Amino acid sequence: MSTNFLEVKNVDFKIGGKTKVKNVSFSIENKGETICLLGPSGIGKTTILRTIAGLEKIEKGSIKLNGKLLSSNEKNVEPEDRNVSLAFQENSLFPHYTVEKNILLGAEKNKGRKKNKLSFKEIIKLLDISKILKKFPHEISAGEAQRASLARSLLTQPDLLLLDEPLSNVDQSFKEEIQVRLKKILNKLKITTIIVTHDSYEAFYLGSKCGIILKQKLRQFDDPYKVYHFPNSIEVVNFLNRGILIPAKVTSQTTLENDDLGLIEGRFIKNYPIGANVQLLLQPEDLEHDDNSNLKLEVVDRKFRGTNFIYTLKTLSEKLIPVLVNTHHHEIHEIHDKFGIKRPIRLEHIVCF
């Protein structure tokens, strides 16, 4: 018997007869954990949620929740019998009910099944939607409708909560605060949750594990730190867009060399034979600024990020390298200035492909 609270094993996720994601396996070990699924639009993330909710059947593999088989080639538990709640990205509120009535439908569905750990008033306060309770769905913004739909799903207190881009319509200025509130609610209620998002920072904050879906496959499923720092393929590197790949040659068990940057020291994540030609991942925080260095590169772009600048530097071989610098301890460099890179270059971990 599986010891995982949720187990998806060797499932082909299909919709309309078309396979969206092939041979997917992942699990949620403990009740109350949150995982996030990342991937570009149209890749099949919503299909995965629909299938786990019981809205789509499977022909291969199995889905188990809390030791109970929900889906297989031979069995499909109906959606209403799964105690799984799916909140869609689009407005799913009933137009003839007020927002308050829509939200209370979740509490009515849960009536008599279990004691609420969080009251209607607490959820309304945490999601900051008290001012829209008496309004109808057509009178509120898309972001407010998303939060109202989320409140309704939370009140059902399901065994498994599925959220499809739950904050995609929330104003950017308010998004981070809502993320904090949502995480607080999920932790308090201990509702096992799968969140689909295209926002990697949102996934890294909310999820204890992140799954990257690309080209019909689950390419990586790991904790956020490892997904960011130890991507397992060039496809994942390109999707996250958090660094660049430069050619290098392995010169020892702890060093490699690049024609533009010279010797680079560090700890290899994987072993490579000496003399091997590899693609080295460089992320913005890997290189350090030092104008006293004899290694200077041309500034071709500068992005202001509040507490940081991200400079784009051009090497002699026309490679573009991003470097992150704290704005408080730094003399601002202009476009075409020379920017020094500290030597020796030491990386905490060397990731190559």
C-alpha positions in Angstrom: 0.0 0.0 0.0 1.2 3.5 -0.9 2.4 5.6 2.0 2.0 8.9 0.0 -1.0 11.0 0.6 -1.3 11.6 -3.2 0.3 9.3 -5.8 0.1 9.9 -9.5 1.8 6.9 -11.3 2.6 6.5 -15.0 -0.4 8.5 -16.1 -1.0 9.8 -19.6 -3.1 12.9 -19.3 -5.5 13.4 -22.3 -8.3 15.7 -23.2 -10.5 15.3 -26.3 -8.6 12.2 -27.2 -5.3 14.1 -27.5 -2.4 13.3 -25.1 -1.1 16.5 -23.4 1.4 15.0 -21.0 2.9 11.5 -21.1 3.8 9.0 -18.5 3.6 11.3 -15.5 4.6 10.2 -12.0 4.8 12.3 -8.9 3.6 12.2 -5.3 2.7 14.3 -2.3 4.1 12.5 0.7 2.2 14.2 3.6 -1.3 15.6 4.1 -1.3 19.4 4.1 1.7 19.9 1.7 1.5 22.2 -1.3 3.1 21.5 -4.7 3.2 23.7 -7.8 3.2 22.7 -11.4 5.0 25.1 -13.8 5.0 25.2 -17.6 4.1 27.3 -20.6 0.5 27.9 -21.7 -1.2 25.0 -23.4 1.2 22.4 -22.2 -1.4 20.4 -20.2 -1.2 21.7 -16.7 -5.0 22.3 -16.5 -5.7 18.9 -18.0 -3.7 17.4 -15.1 -5.9 19.2 -12.6 -9.1 18.3 -14.5 -8.1 14.6 -14.5 -7.2 14.5 -10.8 -10.6 16.1 -10.1 -12.3 13.4 -12.1 -13.5 15.5 -15.0 -11.3 13.5 -17.4 -10.7 9.8 -17.4 -7.3 8.0 -17.8 -6.4 4.9 -19.9 -3.0 4.3 -18.4 -1.5 4.5 -14.9 -3.3 5.3 -11.6 -4.2 8.2 -9.2 -4.5 7.5 -5.5 -5.6 9.8 -2.7 -5.1 9.0 0.9 -4.9 5.3 0.0 -8.0 5.3 -2.1 -7.8 4.6 -5.9 -9.5 7.4 -7.7 -8.6 6.7 -11.3 -7.2 3.9 -13.4 -8.0 2.1 -16.7 -10.7 0.1 -14.9 -12.0 2.6 -12.3 -13.0 6.3 -12.2 -14.5 7.7 -9.0 -17.1 10.4 -9.9 -16.0 14.0 -9.2 -18.6 14.5 -6.5 -17.4 11.5 -4.6 -13.7 12.5 -4.5 -13.8 15.4 -2.0 -11.5 17.2 -4.4 -12.1 20.9 -5.1 -11.0 22.5 -8.3 -10.9 26.3 -8.7 -10.6 27.3 -12.3 -8.6 30.3 -13.6 -11.6 31.9 -15.2 -14.5 33.3 -13.3 -16.6 30.4 -12.1 -19.1 32.3 -9.9 -22.8 32.0 -10.4 -23.9 35.3 -12.0 -27.4 35.4 -10.3 -25.9 35.0 -6.7 -24.1 37.7 -4.7 -20.4 37.1 -4.0 -21.3 36.2 -0.4 -23.9 33.6 -1.6 -21.4 32.2 -4.0 -18.8 31.8 -1.3 -21.2 30.3 1.2 -21.9 27.5 -1.3 -18.6 26.1 -0.2 -19.6 26.1 3.4 -22.9 24.4 2.6 -21.1 21.7 0.6 -18.9 21.0 3.7 -21.8 21.1 6.2 -21.9 18.2 8.6 -18.7 16.6 7.2 -16.0 18.1 9.4 -15.5 20.9 11.8 -14.2 24.1 10.2 -10.7 25.2 11.2 -11.2 28.6 9.6 -14.4 30.6 9.7 -16.1 32.4 6.8 -15.1 35.8 8.4 -11.4 34.8 8.7 -11.2 33.7 5.1 -12.9 36.9 3.9 -10.5 39.0 5.9 -7.4 37.1 4.8 -8.3 37.4 1.1 -9.5 41.1 1.6 -12.9 40.7 -0.1 -15.2 42.0 2.6 -16.2 45.1 0.5 -17.5 43.0 -2.4 -19.7 40.5 -0.5 -23.0 42.2 -1.5 -22.1 42.7 -5.1 -22.8 40.4 -8.0 -20.0 38.8 -10.2 -20.5 41.3 -13.0 -19.9 44.2 -10.6 -16.4 43.1 -9.5 -12.9 42.9 -11.1 -11.4 39.7 -12.4 -8.9 39.6 -9.5 -11.7 40.0 -7.0 -13.7 37.2 -8.7 -10.6 34.9 -8.5 -10.3 35.6 -4.8 -14.0 35.0 -4.2 -13.8 31.7 -6.1 -10.7 30.8 -4.0 -12.6 31.6 -0.8 -15.4 29.3 -1.8 -13.0 26.4 -2.6 -11.3 26.9 0.8 -14.5 26.7 2.7 -15.3 23.2 1.3 -12.1 22.1 3.1 -11.5 19.3 0.6 -9.0 16.4 1.0 -7.3 17.9 -2.1 -7.5 21.5 -3.4 -6.6 22.1 -7.0 -5.9 25.8 -8.0 -5.5 26.7 -11.6 -3.6 30.0 -11.9 -5.3 31.3 -8.7 -3.6 34.7 -8.7 -3.2 35.4 -12.4 -5.8 38.3 -12.4 -4.6 39.8 -9.1 -2.9 43.2 -9.5 0.8 42.9 -9.3 1.1 45.4 -6.4 -1.2 43.2 -4.3 -0.1 39.8 -5.6 2.7 39.2 -3.1 0.6 40.1 -0.1 -2.1 37.7 -1.3 0.5 34.9 -1.8 1.5 35.4 1.9 -2.1 35.2 3.0 -2.9 32.2 0.8 0.1 30.3 2.2 -1.0 31.2 5.8 -4.5 29.8 5.1 -3.3 26.6 3.5 -0.9 26.0 6.4 -3.6 26.6 9.0 -6.2 24.4 7.3 -3.6 21.8 6.3 -5.3 21.3 3.0 -3.2 19.3 0.5 -2.9 21.5 -2.6 -1.7 21.5 -6.2 -1.3 24.9 -7.7 -0.8 25.4 -11.4 1.1 28.6 -12.3 3.3 30.1 -14.9 5.0 32.3 -12.3 8.2 30.6 -11.1 8.6 33.0 -8.1 5.1 32.2 -7.0 5.8 28.5 -7.3 9.0 28.7 -5.4 7.3 30.6 -2.6 4.1 28.5 -2.3 5.3 25.0 -3.1 7.3 22.5 -1.1 7.9 20.8 -4.4 7.8 22.1 -8.0 7.2 20.2 -11.2 8.3 21.6 -14.5 6.3 20.4 -17.5 7.8 20.9 -21.0 7.2 19.1 -24.3 4.6 16.7 -23.0 6.8 15.5 -20.1 7.3 16.2 -16.4 10.9 17.2 -16.8 11.8 17.9 -13.2 10.0 17.4 -9.8 12.0 18.6 -6.8 12.1 21.2 -4.1 12.3 24.8 -5.3 16.0 25.3 -4.3 17.1 22.4 -6.4 14.9 23.3 -9.3 16.5 26.8 -9.4 20.1 26.0 -8.6 20.3 22.4 -10.0 18.1 22.3 -13.1 18.4 18.9 -14.7 18.3 19.8 -18.4 18.9 22.6 -20.8 15.1 22.7 -21.4 14.5 23.6 -17.7 17.3 26.2 -17.8 15.7 27.9 -20.8 12.2 27.8 -19.4 13.2 29.4 -16.0 15.3 32.0 -17.9 17.4 32.6 -14.8 20.8 32.4 -16.4 22.8 31.6 -19.6 24.9 28.7 -20.8 28.5 29.3 -22.0 31.0 26.8 -23.5 33.8 25.6 -21.2 36.4 22.8 -20.9 36.8 20.7 -17.8 40.5 21.1 -16.6 40.4 19.2 -13.3 38.0 17.7 -10.8 37.3 21.2 -9.4 38.0 23.6 -12.3 37.0 24.4 -15.8 38.0 27.1 -18.3 36.1 29.5 -20.6 37.8 31.5 -23.3 36.3 34.8 -22.2 36.3 34.4 -18.4 39.4 32.2 -17.8 39.6 29.7 -15.0 36.5 28.9 -12.9 36.7 27.0 -9.7 34.0 25.2 -7.7 32.2 21.9 -6.9 30.8 20.0 -9.8 27.3 18.7 -9.4 28.1 15.8 -11.8 31.5 14.3 -12.6 32.9 15.0 -16.1 36.1 13.6 -17.5 39.1 16.0 -17.8 39.1 17.6 -21.2 35.3 17.3 -21.7 33.6 20.2 -23.5 30.5 21.3 -21.6 27.9 24.0 -21.4 28.3 25.9 -18.0 25.2 27.5 -16.4 25.9 31.0 -15.2 23.2 32.7 -13.1 23.1 36.4 -12.3 24.4 36.0 -8.7 27.3 33.7 -9.7 29.8 36.5 -10.7 31.0 39.3 -8.4 31.6 42.9 -9.3 35.2 44.2 -8.8 36.4 47.2 -10.8 40.0 46.5 -9.6 40.0 43.3 -11.6 41.9 42.8 -14.8 38.9 41.0 -16.3 36.6 43.8 -17.6 33.5 43.4 -19.9 31.4 45.9 -21.7 28.0 46.9 -20.2 25.3 46.6 -22.9 22.2 46.7 -20.7 21.2 47.6 -17.1 17.9 46.6 -15.4 16.9 48.3 -12.1 15.3 45.8 -9.6 14.9 48.0 -6.5 17.6 46.7 -4.2 19.6 45.3 -7.2 20.8 46.0 -10.7 21.1 43.3 -13.2 23.9 44.2 -15.7 24.2 42.5 -19.0 27.8 42.2 -20.0 29.2 41.4 -23.5 32.3 39.2 -23.7 34.9 39.3 -26.5 33.2 36.4 -28.2 29.8 38.3 -28.2 28.3 36.2 -25.3 25.8 38.1 -23.1 26.3 37.4 -19.4 23.9 38.7 -16.6 25.4 39.9 -13.3 23.4 40.9 -10.2 24.8 43.8 -8.1 23.4 45.3 -4.9 22.4 49.0 -5.5 23.5 50.2 -2.0 27.1 49.4 -2.3 27.9 50.1 -5.9 28.9 52.9 -8.3 26.4 52.8 -11.1 27.8 51.8 -14.5 26.4 53.2 -17.7 26.0 51.5 -21.0 29.3 50.9 -22.8 31.2 51.3 -19.5 33.8 48.6 -18.6 32.6 46.4 -15.7 35.1 44.4 -13.6 34.6 40.7 -12.7 36.3 39.5 -9.5 39.0 36.9 -9.9 39.5 34.0 -9.2 35.9 33.1 -10.2 34.5 30.7 -7.7 31.1 29.1 -8.0 29.3 27.5 -5.1 28.3 24.7 -7.4 29.1 24.0 -11.0 26.1 22.9 -13.2 27.0 21.7 -16.7 25.3 20.0 -19.6 
